[in-house]
Amino acid sequence: MSDKVTREAQIARDVGIVEAGLDSGSLSNVRYLLNFSLPPADIADLIEASTPQERQVIWKLLKEKHRGEVLSELAEDVAGDFLENMAPKELAEVTADLDTDDIADILQQLPATLTAQVLHSMRAQDRQRVERVLGYSDDVAGGLMNTDTVSVRPHVTVKTALRYFRQLPALPQIFDSLLVVNTDDRLLGSVSVNSLLTADPSTEIKALMDEEPVSINVDMASMKVALLFEKRDLVSAPVVDGDGCLLGRITVDDIVDLYRDEAENHIMERAGMDAEQDTFAPVMKTQRRRAVWLSINLVAAFMAAAVIGLFEATIEQFVALAVLQPIVASMGGIAGNQSLAIMIRAQVLGQINRGNIGWLFSREVRAGLLNGVLFSVLVGVIAWFWFEHAALSWVIAMALVVNLFIAAVAGVLTPMLLQRFKIDPALAGGVLVTTLTDVGGFFTFLGLATIILVH
Amino acid sequence: MSDKVTREAQIARDVGIVEAGLDSGSLSNVRYLLNFSLPPADIADLIEASTPQERQVIWKLLKEKHRGEVLSELAEDVAGDFLENMAPKELAEVTADLDTDDIADILQQLPATLTAQVLHSMRAQDRQRVERVLGYSDDVAGGLMNTDTVSVRPHVTVKTALRYFRQLPALPQIFDSLLVVNTDDRLLGSVSVNSLLTADPSTEIKALMDEEPVSINVDMASMKVALLFEKRDLVSAPVVDGDGCLLGRITVDDIVDLYRDEAENHIMERAGMDAEQDTFAPVMKTQRRRAVWLSINLVAAFMAAAVIGLFEATIEQFVALAVLQPIVASMGGIAGNQSLAIMIRAQVLGQINRGNIGWLFSREVRAGLLNGVLFSVLVGVIAWFWFEHAALSWVIAMALVVNLFIAAVAGVLTPMLLQRFKIDPALAGGVLVTTLTDVGGFFTFLGLATIILVH
């Protein structure tokens, strides 16, 4: 291994050759690398990083037998472009060798009538397995599971189990424990591969069995499943129904995907976008999606403008107010989003409970007020040097204290309210908190100015 | 299993009992559950979700032998509070049974002199292993790896390998493949546990060996390692030095932790915060950290105010300008952050290359201009109904188009520039883009107003 190029370096080089080949149009090399050298995940990355035209070229060069795995690695949006043009029979063939959860993911993107046709084109056994997973959404354990488990009865010996393994077409790729079930398919326990490797072949499975393995109810929320994998350092876990019967298995590779998606989601959410929104989508599609978020913000901006409008007469007398007003609003926005981020993180980690919410709330308010006082002194002094108007300095200083208090309250309460109404706080929280601190900031600043400077 | 409460349900119940016990002060039950029932990760969660006083109570009730594992699960900030009060000898004992990467993580939080003392208190062999990992930062593969690998020579038989396994104190907890090395410790390949389980005992290891396993250079960036695990669905991977010699092993549980941290980071970054910033830290600590980000924003806000100040005379004549100015700035801020999010995600995924950056840039600009035109018409019409001043409507409409163009350019170029200067775009990008669109928005809107309305 040390004298030759590592596999990963070779893949990186091949990706470079494909990119150059697509640019120059010399495609024979590209076709070879796509079908005989590059792994599916890298082909998917290559497709996602290509312009819409190049994507079609890559897809056409790709042999049918590779298309299924590439499809399962692609972002939904990009996969959708290819799915539209595939016949149900072709799709059934292309996806035949995928894991059941991956097939279900792909089918869920199709219109219901088309899904039925694809299922109809499958072998009976495959159809049954896929239909079982299709019954569950991606948000719960059932949607993450594979139905191809390996299980044995408790009274067989290790030797018998190993003989059984050799008869299977293949052991699952991620195989860290053997599941043990009774004749009703109820999960009794699990045996780690480590025990299987080191046990005497005549040992009964029962003797090696962990009787309290982590098991996952089919209805458990996906993010809870992910947290469980993280907490217990799991590689795989059995999925059971309400009666404890074995339905399938979740493997850590799907959890890694889930967390990666989660990380991406948080990048996109701060701009009100969906992670599946595709970097390389056509302009019109992009523009339409973003317009939704801009519209929501426009309503918020007009609300802020309306508040300023209430104080037109005051601003006419003191134009300095128009100059300083963004400072109060923007400082409040930042402080509010700081409290919001702390709360969202705590919600995601399940750290908030009745016992500590009061303490948490008071801490945010105290931190907000402390920073309010600190920055009000600073801004007050700068404003005094700038406009040499003592009363104006007092007004902006007081407005800052009030708005940082509003920010702390809004930052803590908004995510709690949104969660109660089942709206994702990470998505809607930012624009709501910013609106509250904008409106609050303008109202406090211009209102105080009207009282103190005008009257 | 089906007739009794599952292990997870029992843990959840026990956590509830501990929380109630801490509230009421009846601690004997709490002590029992902490030391004989709850897994370390759940104790760590419990500590993180407790107030600073309760944390000390839990820590004191926890037996020494459990403290090491709990420490390795805690957020840095919270762990730091306990580490401060521990003697080097106690720390060496408490961490003795942890994985090398976990010990290294804990030691890296200590002052250098203290680290040396803790290392000195360790057994010689442990010290050597930990020192090897301590040489690498958390940002590279070396910092993630465990040094306790299991490896064999290529010419031994499966039977011999299995006998060797039985002599080890224990096989590693996550063990999906056996590494094969030559006498110089160079990595030759790997054998999957699946092959070991199903092979005839007399088979030579060499015959089962994958000669091109994924191997990770010790200097590879952690996020690249994580992407590799995700792409190849890995459970573990060997770490090698520049000569291909085996140094250690990275397991998927550390990758899951990495991705979870990444997801948390993105939640916090949008408010300029660090994920290790602790939800339950004392007020003063919290306030000081947030003040840094508020200060940066204050500079940006004063820059925006200064731009408005340039146009005081114009605003004096048309107070409606002060009312409408936040609309132009905030729409630009949203649009800019949308482009920014797309770019950051593409950077994280390594989707940007020389071949597509031009296409991407032009797409962002076109999408920005399209939305600019759309919203300028909308805002122009609303402004006309509000102020019944045609020229003013034209001014805000034009300013919006220009600012959404600025937003697209800033959203694409800012992350590229930041990356070149090795500043995290996810952290600093938001405040920079918002500053550019604020300043640009105010300047365009008030500047156009001065030209069109005053002159």
Interface residues (C-beta under 8 A of the other chain):
Chain A: M1 S2 T6 R7 E8 E19 D23 P39 A41 D42 D45 E48 A49 S50 T51 L162 F165 R166 A170 L171 Q173 I174 F175 D176 R186 L187 L188 G189 V193 N194 L196 L197 T198 E211 E212 P213 V214 S215 A226 L228 F229 E230 K231 R232 D233 L234 V235 D243 G244 C245 V252 D253 I255 V256 D257 Y259 R260 E262 A263 E264 N265 H266 I267 M268 R270 A271 G272 M273 A275 Q277 T279 F280 V283 M284 T286 Q287 R290 A291 W293 L294 N297 L298 A300 A301 F302 A304 A305 I308 G309 E312 I315 E316 V319 A320 L321 A322 V323 L324 Q325 P326 I327 A329 S330 M331 I334 A335 N337 Q338 L340 A341 I342 I344 R345 A346 V348 L349 G350 Q351 I352 N353 G355 N356 W359 L360 R363 R366 A367 L370 N371 L374 F375 L378 V379 I382 W386 A426 G430 D438 F442
Chain B: M1 S2 T6 R7 E8 E19 D23 P39 A41 D42 D45 E48 A49 S50 T51 L162 F165 R166 A170 L171 Q173 I174 F175 D176 R186 L187 L188 G189 V193 N194 L196 L197 T198 E211 E212 P213 V214 S215 A226 L228 F229 E230 K231 R232 D233 L234 V235 V240 D243 G244 C245 V252 D253 I255 V256 D257 Y259 R260 E262 A263 E264 N265 H266 I267 M268 R270 A271 G272 M273 A275 Q277 T279 F280 V283 M284 T286 Q287 R290 A291 W293 L294 N297 L298 A300 A301 F302 A304 A305 I308 G309 E312 I315 E316 V319 A320 L321 A322 V323 L324 Q325 P326 I327 A329 S330 M331 I334 A335 N337 Q338 L340 A341 I342 I344 R345 A346 V348 L349 G350 Q351 I352 N353 G355 N356 W359 L360 R363 R366 A367 L370 N371 L374 F375 L378 V379 I382 W386 A426 G430 D438 F442
